[in-house]
Amino acid sequence: MIDITLNGRPHGLPETCTVAELVAEVTGRPLRADGRAVDGGGLGIAVARNAEVVPRSRWVDTAVAEGDSLEILGAAQGG
Amino acid sequence: MHRDALVIDGVSFDSRLFMGTGGAPSLSGLAHALTASGTELTTVAMRRHDSTSAGSLFGLVSDLGVRMLPNTAGCFTAREAVLTAELARDALETNWIKLEVIADDQTLLPDAFELLDATEQLVARGFVVFAYTNDDPALAVRLERLGVAAVMPLGAPIGTGLGILNPHNIALIVERSGVPVVLDAGIGTASDAALAMELGCDAVLLATAVTRAQDPARMASAFRHAVIAGRLAAEAGRIPRRDRARASSAMDGRPDL
């Protein structure tokens, strides 16, 4: 197991986990290799890793490492 | 009826009312209000994904077919705003961004220095920037020079419902702007939106005035009409103000009574 921070909270992950796998786990939506949902619907999600954007196209080949801080964001109500 | 469309970055809008999604107590209430407003553009914030929340705003707005304008609400620095814009671009697949960089959480007023810095960076990164700004004609000119797609001066601080505190400055901004001017923030009721349009604004953006009204869908409908009325009045050309009364009925032909 590795320990990361996910959206500000401690979170445990398997040794080898990609951003794509993490997003699929959090959203409950299986993803294709290009970071889009298998069901074809929009995902509306973006990921920052250690305060840098991980573009959707890179989710599948970006590994999450011990101590990483991940932010998984979506659209929320706001003016 | 003559209805000219507003065009921003090649996208044409028949409705000149942009509605924010903030402040609505429920997603279903928000959906009714958005529909009643007739809006074709709605703002959303970028926040941590919450897998426990029922329903998704992204799904709701997508289903309504309303274009999303992500914002950088809650950002205090250009660095945070640029990163938030990049995340919004990746999440929502739009390079449009409502740039909001506030100075403090008491006034929620834009920080001019950070705003200009962020604008410069975002324009260079290919964003279409809708700049939320103070009712400052000089700052509006600076933003236009940096390449914003629209300037969005506030009528009053966010969420106050105080209306348009400095109509003269708004009129000055409109008069000198080469890009669309969207009155943003401070709107309290329908007449405020009508006034914004009468002052020559190209559109109005509001959220709280609808979402926190006692009957949001009815208020949304009121704003829909107010924006149309204000626009028509601006185009029609109002009569000049006079100090003295001027009869509209002829004095000739009065009977001897």
Interface residues (C-beta under 8 A of the other chain):
Chain A: N7 G8 V26 T27 G28 G41 G42 L43 G44 I45 A46 V47 A48 A51 E52 V53 P55 R56 E71 I72 L73 G74 A75 A76 Q77 G78 G79
Chain B: G20 T21 G22 G23 A24 L30 T43 V44 A45 M46 R47 R48 H49 D50 S51 S56 L57 F58 G59 V61 S62 M68 P70 N71 A73 L83 E86 L87 A88 R89 D90 A91 L92 E93 I158 G159 A185 L205 A207 T208
